[in-house]
Amino acid sequence: MLELTELKKNYGEITALDGVSLRVREGEKVALLGPNGAGKTTLLSIALGLLSPDSGTARLLGRPPREALAAGRVGVLLQDAGLPDDVRVGDLVGAVAGMYPTPSILADPELEALAGRRVLGLSGGQRQLVRFALALAGDPRLLILDEPTVGLDVDARRALWRQVSDRTVVFATHYLAEADDHADRVVLLSGGRVVADGPVEEIKALVGGTEVRLTLDTMDEPGLRSLPGVHAIVIEGTTATLRTGDSDATLRALFAGFGDVRNVRTSGVDLESAFVSLTGKGA
Ligand SMILES: Nc1ncnc2c1ncn2[C@@H]1O[C@H](COP(=O)(O)OP(=O)(O)OP(=O)(O)O)[C@@H](O)[C@H]1O
């Protein structure tokens, strides 16, 4: 449905994409995860034909992106996309849906409550809900969403994700938790490169997870390394720091297997520090 091959893009001195390839098949839900400046928006803009790459190619539904968009069936939600101010929400959504051969109007109570309001005066989250309704207006086969839930409250987030459940979706996010909840595959971008691409569980184990620090008077590195979920370990004297993708399993086995373990402390590993460990540099 989406095929990007060896994309490169520089803005003057800045390298935004440094040879990115990505293929998304029908039915996949792919989260593009990465810190600020990783290249997510640039990648999506090229996928949509809004920006030309310096080299490489982009195909959308088997065609050049602009052609695919013109044919309908691709829903798009971009950051800060403008909306006409002086029009009622219901009229705007109805008019846009009416331009498609298969119109679809988002059934959402919050959106319905806004139908009579003019766009001017809507809050940031309400505008985002309207943008999302416009993205769905053609009953798209493929949805491309750039940070779709920014500014949305919990109910609106739920409504959004419910609506996308039976479509192919590519979405950019900063949040591992959002990728975890709504994607089946994660593509991790950093510094304009794909640094990891795989099922959510795999990426979570790689970047997320928990740090467990502990003291063992008789250090047993191989034993600690073989605990379930552990994928990295640092030993300093009698202190060990483990990185685990499944802290429950690690701790259960730790307490069962190491009677003399003490001073056990755990902390979440945030995404930024995980990027540092994956890419060897700050994001
Ligand atoms: N129009 C532009 N002119 C110059 N530099 C740009 C332009 N657009 C993006 N960049 C730079 O290219 C790099 C990639 O930016 P991009 O917006 O694609 O990243 P992102 O992953 O979407 O970031 P964010 O999560 O902050 O939205 C950044 O260093 C950014 O500053």
The ligand as a MOL file (V3000), in Angstrom:
LIG
                    3D

  0  0  0     0  0            999 V3000
M  V30 BEGIN CTAB
M  V30 COUNTS 31 33 0 0 0
M  V30 BEGIN ATOM
M  V30 1 N 11.4460 23.1060 5.9680 0
M  V30 2 C 12.5370 22.7830 6.6520 0
M  V30 3 N 13.6540 23.5260 6.5690 0
M  V30 4 C 14.7790 23.1980 7.2480 0
M  V30 5 N 14.8880 22.1320 8.0520 0
M  V30 6 C 13.8140 21.3510 8.1860 0
M  V30 7 C 12.5840 21.6340 7.4980 0
M  V30 8 N 11.6930 20.6710 7.8400 0
M  V30 9 C 12.3250 19.8400 8.6840 0
M  V30 10 N 13.5960 20.2380 8.9040 0
M  V30 11 C 14.6110 19.5540 9.7280 0
M  V30 12 O 14.7050 18.2080 9.2880 0
M  V30 13 C 14.8320 17.3270 10.3870 0
M  V30 14 C 13.6760 16.3230 10.3910 0
M  V30 15 O 12.4670 17.0270 10.6860 0
M  V30 16 P 11.0320 16.3510 10.7310 0
M  V30 17 O 10.0330 17.4340 10.9530 0
M  V30 18 O 10.8680 15.4570 9.5610 0
M  V30 19 O 11.1640 15.4470 12.0440 0
M  V30 20 P 10.0270 14.8190 12.9660 0
M  V30 21 O 10.5320 13.4720 13.3200 0
M  V30 22 O 8.7120 14.9030 12.2980 0
M  V30 23 O 10.0490 15.7740 14.2130 0
M  V30 24 P 8.8640 16.1630 15.2550 0
M  V30 25 O 8.6420 14.9230 16.0510 0
M  V30 26 O 9.5100 17.2480 16.0540 0
M  V30 27 O 7.6890 16.5950 14.4580 0
M  V30 28 C 14.8980 18.2120 11.6310 0
M  V30 29 O 16.2380 18.4290 11.9330 0
M  V30 30 C 14.2200 19.4880 11.1810 0
M  V30 31 O 14.7050 20.5830 11.9120 0
M  V30 END ATOM
M  V30 BEGIN BOND
M  V30 1 1 1 2
M  V30 2 1 2 3
M  V30 3 2 2 7
M  V30 4 2 3 4
M  V30 5 1 4 5
M  V30 6 2 5 6
M  V30 7 1 6 7
M  V30 8 1 6 10
M  V30 9 1 7 8
M  V30 10 2 8 9
M  V30 11 1 9 10
M  V30 12 1 10 11
M  V30 13 1 11 12
M  V30 14 1 11 30
M  V30 15 1 12 13
M  V30 16 1 13 14
M  V30 17 1 13 28
M  V30 18 1 14 15
M  V30 19 1 15 16
M  V30 20 2 16 17
M  V30 21 1 16 18
M  V30 22 1 16 19
M  V30 23 1 19 20
M  V30 24 2 20 21
M  V30 25 1 20 22
M  V30 26 1 20 23
M  V30 27 1 23 24
M  V30 28 2 24 25
M  V30 29 1 24 26
M  V30 30 1 24 27
M  V30 31 1 28 29
M  V30 32 1 28 30
M  V30 33 1 30 31
M  V30 END BOND
M  V30 END CTAB
M  END
